[in-house]
Amino acid sequence: MKNVLVTGGTGSFGNAFVKQLLEQKKPVERIVVFSRDELKQWEMQQQFPKERYPQMRYMLGDVRDRDRLRRALEGVDTVVHAAALKQVPAAEYNPIEFVNTNVLGAENVVQACLDTGVQRVVALSTDKAAAPINLYGATKLCSDKLFIAANNIRGSRDIRFSVVRYGNVMGSRGSVIPLFLKQAKHGTLNITDPKMTRFNISLREGVEMVKWSIENACGGEILVPKIPSYSLQELAHAIGPNCCKKVVGVRPGEKIHEEMITTSDSNMTIDIGDYYAITSEPDEAINNFKSKGYGARQVPAGYSYNSGTNPEFLNYQQIRRLIKENVDNSFEPC
């Protein structure tokens, strides 16, 4: 990682990823933030001023524009693709916009990387891409397939494409925890379904996983972290134990429980310690990861990784501690 480009680099993940790159001991020569929001880029420049961080670059552009992507990728060796439209209800109402960004935009990133000498590509995915029931999840599944299949057409190029798939990022924009924190101030939490569960990962953990993938992925894997779950009921108790809990019903396109590995994926999934890897060549992947010093083995037939049956669940005390550490250090239950 000498010259890194992050699509959607002004988002929650992009900010955290750039911050870690700038703080690590091994210097990065150039970091290109590629996004379409000029205000967020300006705000990011205030956080990482050029005088202190001369390696920072900012390029306005959209992943829908392949020519602009090619220009941005000149001299870049590593790409992290984080740009996406993500809100489930918005996807149900504006489907073609999500297709244009999440699917066609992903293909533009693939082709531009193949054209410009990029060596490592890691694309961010979501648990909603596993057995999707909403359009957002379906577009991210298509995106995953495009990045994995790109390894088939790399030819003699020194380039590897991989995907990381994880659950709800604690405190990310538009997610449930910031929403509950805001609602708790008014005394009422709107709960879709008390039985609903979600995987949970911190931004720091998500960034570390992407960095690990850049260093260790062999190409062609969908990498899945081993992370805890929480129930919406426990989350509501953690944030607003004295608040009124109003059940408002499941929104269109939502699942009660999320999956990251389905039973249909089990015969192509290997366990590599802190992560799982879904791959079309499990035997080859086991040998590749073992050669890198990692233990690797096939998961049992019929295995699934579901937020409702996950063996590790967070209780309300753990959730409160994580909110203080990762979202708001002044947080107090209401």
C-alpha positions as CSV (number, residue, x, y, z in Angstrom):
1,M,0.0,0.0,0.0
2,K,2.0,2.9,-1.3
3,N,-0.7,4.7,-3.4
4,V,-4.2,4.1,-2.1
5,L,-7.5,5.2,-3.5
6,V,-10.8,4.9,-1.6
7,T,-14.1,5.3,-3.4
8,G,-16.7,6.8,-1.2
9,G,-13.8,8.0,0.8
10,T,-15.8,10.7,2.7
11,G,-18.1,8.2,4.4
12,S,-17.9,6.8,7.9
13,F,-15.6,4.0,6.7
14,G,-13.5,6.2,4.5
15,N,-12.8,8.7,7.3
16,A,-11.8,5.9,9.7
17,F,-9.7,4.1,7.1
18,V,-7.8,7.2,6.0
19,K,-7.2,8.1,9.7
20,Q,-5.6,4.7,10.4
21,L,-3.4,4.9,7.2
22,L,-2.1,8.3,8.3
23,E,-1.4,7.1,11.8
24,Q,0.4,3.8,11.0
25,K,4.2,3.5,11.3
26,K,4.7,2.5,7.7
27,P,4.0,5.6,5.6
28,V,1.7,5.8,2.6
29,E,2.9,7.9,-0.2
30,R,-0.5,9.0,-1.5
31,I,-4.1,8.6,-0.4
32,V,-6.8,9.6,-2.9
33,V,-10.2,10.2,-1.6
34,F,-12.7,9.7,-4.5
35,S,-16.3,10.8,-3.9
36,R,-19.0,13.1,-5.3
37,D,-19.8,15.3,-2.3
38,E,-17.8,18.5,-2.3
39,L,-18.9,19.6,1.1
40,K,-17.8,16.3,2.8
41,Q,-14.5,16.6,0.9
42,W,-14.0,20.1,2.2
43,E,-14.8,19.0,5.8
44,M,-12.3,16.1,5.4
45,Q,-9.7,18.6,4.3
46,Q,-10.2,20.5,7.5
47,Q,-9.7,17.3,9.5
48,F,-6.6,16.3,7.4
49,P,-5.0,19.6,6.3
50,K,-2.5,19.5,3.4
51,E,0.2,21.2,5.5
52,R,0.2,18.3,7.9
53,Y,-0.7,15.5,5.6
54,P,0.9,16.3,2.2
55,Q,0.0,12.8,0.9
56,M,-3.7,13.5,0.8
57,R,-5.5,14.0,-2.5
58,Y,-9.2,14.7,-3.1
59,M,-10.9,14.0,-6.4
60,L,-14.6,14.8,-7.1
61,G,-16.1,12.0,-9.2
62,D,-18.7,9.3,-9.4
63,V,-18.2,5.6,-9.8
64,R,-20.8,5.8,-12.6
65,D,-18.2,7.7,-14.6
66,R,-15.5,5.2,-15.8
67,D,-13.3,7.8,-17.5
68,R,-13.1,9.8,-14.3
69,L,-12.2,6.7,-12.4
70,R,-9.4,5.9,-14.8
71,R,-8.0,9.4,-14.3
72,A,-8.2,9.0,-10.5
73,L,-6.5,5.6,-10.6
74,E,-3.3,6.7,-12.4
75,G,-0.3,5.6,-10.3
76,V,-2.6,3.8,-7.7
77,D,-1.7,0.3,-6.6
78,T,-4.4,-0.3,-4.0
79,V,-8.2,0.3,-4.2
80,V,-10.7,0.1,-1.5
81,H,-14.2,0.3,-3.0
82,A,-16.6,1.7,-0.3
83,A,-18.8,3.8,-2.5
84,A,-22.5,2.7,-2.5
85,L,-26.0,3.7,-2.0
86,K,-27.1,1.9,1.2
87,Q,-30.5,2.8,2.6
88,V,-32.9,-0.1,2.3
89,P,-36.2,2.0,2.0
90,A,-34.6,4.3,-0.5
91,A,-33.6,1.3,-2.6
92,E,-37.1,0.0,-2.7
93,Y,-38.4,3.5,-3.9
94,N,-35.5,4.3,-6.3
95,P,-34.3,0.9,-7.6
96,I,-32.6,2.1,-10.8
97,E,-30.4,4.5,-8.9
98,F,-29.1,1.7,-6.7
99,V,-28.4,-0.4,-9.8
100,N,-26.5,2.4,-11.5
101,T,-24.3,3.0,-8.5
102,N,-23.9,-0.4,-6.8
103,V,-23.9,-2.6,-9.8
104,L,-22.8,-0.6,-12.9
105,G,-20.5,1.5,-10.7
106,A,-18.8,-1.7,-9.4
107,E,-18.2,-2.9,-12.9
108,N,-16.7,0.5,-13.7
109,V,-14.3,0.1,-10.8
110,V,-13.3,-3.4,-12.0
111,Q,-12.6,-2.3,-15.6
112,A,-10.8,0.9,-14.5
113,C,-8.6,-1.1,-12.2
114,L,-7.8,-3.6,-14.9
115,D,-6.9,-0.7,-17.3
116,T,-4.5,1.2,-14.9
117,G,-2.1,-1.2,-13.2
118,V,-3.8,-1.5,-9.8
119,Q,-2.6,-4.5,-7.9
120,R,-5.0,-5.0,-5.0
121,V,-8.7,-4.3,-4.8
122,V,-10.9,-4.9,-1.8
123,A,-14.7,-4.2,-2.1
124,L,-16.9,-3.6,0.9
125,S,-20.1,-5.7,1.0
126,T,-22.9,-6.2,3.5
127,D,-24.7,-9.1,5.3
128,K,-27.8,-8.0,3.3
129,A,-26.1,-9.5,0.2
130,A,-26.5,-13.0,1.6
131,A,-29.8,-14.5,0.4
132,P,-31.1,-10.9,-0.3
133,I,-34.8,-10.0,0.1
134,N,-34.4,-6.3,-0.7
135,L,-33.0,-4.5,-3.7
136,Y,-30.0,-3.0,-1.8
137,G,-28.9,-6.5,-0.8
138,A,-29.5,-7.8,-4.4
139,T,-27.3,-5.0,-5.9
140,K,-24.5,-5.7,-3.4
141,L,-24.7,-9.4,-4.2
142,C,-24.3,-8.5,-7.9
143,S,-21.4,-6.2,-7.0
144,D,-19.7,-9.1,-5.0
145,K,-20.1,-11.4,-8.0
146,L,-18.5,-8.8,-10.3
147,F,-15.4,-8.3,-8.1
148,I,-15.0,-12.1,-7.6
149,A,-15.4,-12.8,-11.3
150,A,-12.9,-10.1,-12.2
151,N,-10.1,-12.5,-11.1
152,N,-11.1,-14.7,-14.1
153,I,-10.2,-11.9,-16.6
154,R,-7.0,-10.5,-15.0
155,G,-4.8,-12.4,-17.4
156,S,-1.1,-11.8,-16.7
157,R,-1.8,-8.7,-14.6
158,D,-0.6,-8.7,-11.0
159,I,-4.0,-7.9,-9.5
160,R,-6.2,-9.5,-7.0
161,F,-9.9,-8.8,-6.3
162,S,-11.5,-9.7,-3.0
163,V,-14.6,-8.8,-1.0
164,V,-15.2,-8.2,2.7
165,R,-18.7,-8.8,4.0
166,Y,-19.7,-7.7,7.5
167,G,-22.7,-6.6,9.5
168,N,-24.0,-3.3,11.0
169,V,-21.2,-0.9,11.6
170,M,-21.6,0.6,15.1
171,G,-22.4,4.3,14.9
172,S,-22.2,4.6,11.1
173,R,-24.4,7.2,9.4
174,G,-28.0,6.1,9.1
175,S,-27.6,3.0,11.3
176,V,-29.9,2.1,14.3
177,I,-27.6,3.2,17.2
178,P,-27.4,6.9,16.2
179,L,-31.1,6.8,15.6
180,F,-31.9,5.3,19.0
181,L,-29.6,7.8,20.7
182,K,-31.5,10.7,19.1
183,Q,-34.9,9.2,19.9
184,A,-34.0,8.5,23.5
185,K,-33.7,12.2,24.1
186,H,-37.4,12.5,23.4
187,G,-38.3,9.5,25.6
188,T,-39.6,7.0,22.9
189,L,-37.7,4.4,20.9
190,N,-39.3,3.1,17.7
191,I,-38.6,-0.6,17.5
192,T,-39.4,-2.5,14.3
193,D,-39.5,-5.9,16.0
194,P,-38.2,-6.8,19.5
195,K,-37.0,-10.2,18.2
196,M,-34.9,-8.6,15.4
197,T,-31.2,-9.3,15.6
198,R,-28.2,-7.8,13.9
199,F,-24.5,-8.5,13.6
200,N,-22.3,-5.8,15.1
201,I,-18.8,-4.6,14.2
202,S,-17.0,-1.4,15.1
203,L,-15.5,0.9,12.5
204,R,-12.0,0.1,13.9
205,E,-12.6,-3.6,13.4
206,G,-14.0,-3.0,9.9
207,V,-10.9,-1.0,9.0
208,E,-8.5,-3.6,10.4
209,M,-10.3,-6.3,8.4
210,V,-9.9,-4.4,5.2
211,K,-6.2,-3.8,5.9
212,W,-5.8,-7.5,6.7
213,S,-7.5,-8.4,3.4
214,I,-5.2,-6.1,1.4
215,E,-2.2,-7.9,2.9
216,N,-3.4,-11.5,3.0
217,A,-6.3,-12.1,0.5
218,C,-5.3,-14.4,-2.4
219,G,-8.0,-13.1,-4.7
220,G,-11.5,-14.5,-5.3
221,E,-12.7,-14.7,-1.7
222,I,-15.6,-13.2,0.2
223,L,-14.2,-12.7,3.7
224,V,-16.5,-12.7,6.7
225,P,-15.5,-11.7,10.2
226,K,-16.5,-13.6,13.4
227,I,-18.4,-10.9,15.2
228,P,-21.1,-10.8,17.9
229,S,-24.8,-10.1,17.5
230,Y,-27.3,-8.1,19.5
231,S,-31.1,-8.1,19.7
232,L,-33.0,-4.9,19.1
233,Q,-34.7,-5.4,22.4
234,E,-31.4,-5.6,24.2
235,L,-30.1,-2.5,22.3
236,A,-33.2,-0.5,23.3
237,H,-32.7,-1.5,26.9
238,A,-29.0,-0.5,26.7
239,I,-29.8,3.0,25.3
240,G,-33.1,3.9,26.8
241,P,-34.1,1.6,29.7
242,N,-36.6,4.2,30.9
243,C,-37.9,5.1,27.5
244,C,-41.2,4.1,26.1
245,K,-40.7,1.3,23.5
246,K,-43.0,1.6,20.5
247,V,-43.2,-1.3,18.1
248,V,-43.7,0.1,14.6
249,G,-43.3,-3.0,12.5
250,V,-40.8,-4.3,10.0
251,R,-40.0,-2.0,7.1
252,P,-40.2,-3.2,3.5
253,G,-37.1,-5.3,2.6
254,E,-36.0,-5.9,6.2
255,K,-35.2,-9.3,7.7
256,I,-35.8,-10.3,11.3
257,H,-32.3,-12.0,11.3
258,E,-29.4,-11.3,9.0
259,E,-27.1,-13.9,7.4
260,M,-23.5,-13.6,6.3
261,I,-23.0,-17.3,5.3
262,T,-26.0,-19.3,4.1
263,T,-26.3,-23.1,4.2
264,S,-25.8,-23.1,0.4
265,D,-22.4,-21.4,0.9
266,S,-21.2,-24.0,3.4
267,N,-19.5,-26.3,0.9
268,M,-17.5,-23.3,-0.4
269,T,-16.6,-21.8,3.0
270,I,-13.4,-22.2,5.0
271,D,-12.5,-21.2,8.5
272,I,-9.3,-19.2,8.8
273,G,-9.3,-18.2,12.4
274,D,-10.7,-14.7,12.9
275,Y,-12.5,-14.8,9.5
276,Y,-14.4,-17.1,7.2
277,A,-13.7,-17.1,3.5
278,I,-16.3,-18.1,0.9
279,T,-14.4,-19.2,-2.2
280,S,-15.1,-21.2,-5.4
281,E,-11.9,-23.3,-4.8
282,P,-11.9,-24.2,-1.0
283,D,-9.1,-26.7,-1.3
284,E,-6.8,-24.3,-3.1
285,A,-7.8,-21.5,-0.6
286,I,-7.0,-23.7,2.4
287,N,-3.5,-24.4,0.9
288,N,-3.0,-20.7,0.1
289,F,-3.9,-19.5,3.6
290,K,-1.8,-22.3,5.3
291,S,1.2,-21.2,3.2
292,K,0.7,-17.7,4.8
293,G,0.8,-19.2,8.3
294,Y,-2.9,-19.3,9.0
295,G,-4.9,-22.3,10.1
296,A,-7.6,-23.2,7.6
297,R,-10.3,-25.9,7.4
298,Q,-13.6,-26.5,5.7
299,V,-16.7,-25.6,7.7
300,P,-19.2,-28.4,8.4
301,A,-21.7,-29.2,5.7
302,G,-24.9,-27.2,6.1
303,Y,-23.2,-24.5,8.3
304,S,-24.8,-21.1,8.3
305,Y,-23.7,-17.9,10.0
306,N,-26.9,-16.1,11.1
307,S,-27.3,-13.2,13.5
308,G,-30.2,-15.0,15.3
309,T,-28.3,-18.3,16.0
310,N,-24.8,-16.7,16.4
311,P,-23.2,-18.2,19.5
312,E,-21.9,-14.8,20.7
313,F,-24.5,-12.2,21.8
314,L,-23.9,-8.8,23.4
315,N,-25.8,-8.0,26.6
316,Y,-26.9,-4.5,27.4
317,Q,-23.8,-3.7,29.6
318,Q,-21.5,-4.7,26.7
319,I,-23.5,-2.6,24.3
320,R,-23.2,0.4,26.6
321,R,-19.5,0.0,26.8
322,L,-19.1,-0.3,23.1
323,I,-21.2,2.8,22.5
324,K,-19.0,4.7,24.8
325,E,-15.9,3.4,23.1
326,N,-17.0,3.7,19.5
327,V,-19.9,6.2,19.2
328,D,-20.2,8.7,22.0
329,N,-17.9,8.8,24.9
330,S,-20.3,11.0,26.9
331,F,-23.2,8.5,26.4
332,E,-25.4,7.8,29.4
333,P,-28.6,5.6,29.3
334,C,-31.8,7.5,29.3
